[in-house]
Amino acid sequence: MCTSCADKKYSCELKVNSLFTERGVNNLDTSFTHYLVLTNYEDECFNDTKFVEIANNYLDSVFTDTPVGAIYFTKENPEFDTSGDPDYLNWQENRNKFIISIYYCSKPKTGSNCNGISSIAIWKNGDPQVVYLH
């Protein structure tokens, strides 16, 4: 991780753009997976806490007709393919471009106190490594 983002070898300046929104169902509630592209992403500059902070800021900007079930952060890549079925991302071709995904609980279930993040996964070589599970 970047010990000093003033370090000239890492810019640590990030731009977040919404790329794609995919409809899904989470515990019988409709929710959407939001794919965000990170421009100027450097592994050395970001940690799980920073991703949660960016995700929380993004949640504040989402319209109520596309409630967030998950946010996937992806590296900037002009070949990130959302062609094919316009409602679904081609997972097999794109999963190696994921950096981290944050999953959210839908409405709290009876007896459950989960009303925020349900899990976080860091993606390595196209496979998710769960680092937090509610």
C-alpha positions, 0 to 999 in steps of 0.5 A: 500500500502507498505509504505516502500518496505524495509519492511521485511513483503512484498518483493515487488519484482515482476517478470512479465511473459507473459502467453497467447495472445488472438486475438481480434478485436478493432474498426475493427483493429486486436489486441491482449489481452496479459495476464501477470502473476505477480510472488510474487504479493502483493496488498500492494506493487502496485498501478495503476501507477505501473501497467501502468509503467509495462504495458508501459515497456511491450508494448516496448517489444511486436512484431508488429504482436501481437499489444496490445489491452489490458493487463490483469495482473493476480496473479501467479496461476499454475491452470490458465487454457488456455486449451480448445480452444487454441485461447481463455481463459476460462473467466468464470473460470479465471476471479477471477484471474485478478488483473487489466486490461488496455485497449488501443485505436487502431488507433485514430478515426477521431475527437478523441485524444485517442491514448494510454490508453482508460480505466483501470479496477481493478478486485474485486471478478471476476468483473471489476471496471472501474477506468479510462475511456478516 
